[in-house]
Amino acid sequence: MSGSRARRLAARRAGRRRAARRGAMVAAASLVVAAGAVAGVLAAFDGRRAPDEAAPPGVSASPRLAPLPAVPSPPATSESASRSPSPSERRTPSPAPSGTGTKREHTGTVAGRLYRHPDSQVLAWVRSHSGDPRHAVIASRIAEQPAAVWFADHSPATVTARVAAVTSGGAALGRVPVVVPYAIPGRDCGGHSQGGAPDLDAYDAWIDRFAAGLGSGEVIVVLEPDSVAQTECLSAGDRADRFASLARAGRVLKAANPRARVYFDAGHSGWNAPAQQATWLRQAGAASPESSDGIFSNVSNFHTTADEISYDRRVLDALGGPASLGAVIDTSRNGNGAPPDGEWCDPSGRRLGRTPTLSTGESRIDAYLWVKLPGESDGCKGRPGTFTASYAYDLAWSGPAS
């Protein structure tokens, strides 16, 4: 790209960002109003804690995400890209993939065992409630399992050290940590989990500091839940800018640690059609090996593992890209599948899904992960994002799904 063209693109991008900032307050008024403060950063707590809740940990909890569809949508009559609204084509962050639709052997899995970080809400509850009758079930079925660590607050001054504490802890034990950067501007379209960096320039700088904490060991990065699947609230220009920042984030993360595996947001099987999701993912750099190792799905949702496997393979087939691209699935709460009534907020009758593992036995499925920590409330059975023992026990009492 010539220097003059690069300068023109940078100027256009800066102009769109200035316009977005001017219209942010107006746009936010048309979006879903949050029912309560998001708990992605637990430092905002007022200190009054119910006996059923855990003390805040030193790292971010998994926040309450958007009220996404819990029941699969009726199948589309066609999965061609023309059936879905087309995102902006003004910016293509990665080269077009080749070999779309052909069968490929997947070879990109991570070896080893997943890491359980010792600073979490469930572990805090277990340590302080040894006499609780629910203790044994919660301790053995939830607290002993490895789960993702979220970084949901825009804190440039501390994020490198916080990420390094997790990745170095995993490396010391020869385990693979899972980390979740969740600070994209406009996340959740300004709804329940609103927040993040003030703009994309700040986000890009935050990602640089996040990447500096990744170390040199194996690590899985679940990059920005909702950031690709939930972009309907963005204009075509703002969507293109977000996708460019996500593609950049993938490149920065993988350059900082070549052993990092970076997965992009594919929503879940009850949301966007695979062809539409793949179109957006491709524009966000998810088909480029310089940015991506594949996709993730079902974060904070309830769809069955079988449905997610089928959906993820269809997205990957539509996405194209190298044979190494795979998928990881959040199985933390999907043991009974999605509730038939479509309830998304701590629905009753759910249970733990398959335990986290890097050995799924399924082609193109790299891992089953607990990205959303079981027992952290969506906001109905406890304060949003807080670990609530009664909810955890309800999920765990019948044990994890096989």
Secondary structure, 3 states (H helix, E strand, C coil): CCHHHHHHHHHHHHHHHHHHHHHHHHHHHCCCCCCCCCCCCHHHCCCCCCCCECCCCCCECCCCCCCCCCCCCCCCCCCCHHHCCCCCCCCCCCCCCCCCCCCCCCCCCCCCEECCCCCCHHHHHHHHCCCCCCHHHHHHHHHCCCCCEEECCCCCCCHHHHHHHHHHHHHHHCEECEEEECCCCCHHHHCCCCCCCCCHHHHHHHHHHHHCCCCCCCEEEECCCCCCCCCCCCCHHHHHHHHHHHHHHHHHHHHHCCCEEEEEECCCCCCCCHHHHHHHHHHCCCCCCCCCCEEEECCCCCCCHHHHHHHHHHHHHHHCCCCCCEEEEECCCCCCCCCCCCCCCCCCCCCCCCCCECCCCCCCEEEEECCCCCCECCCCCCCCCCEEHHHHHHHHCCCCCC
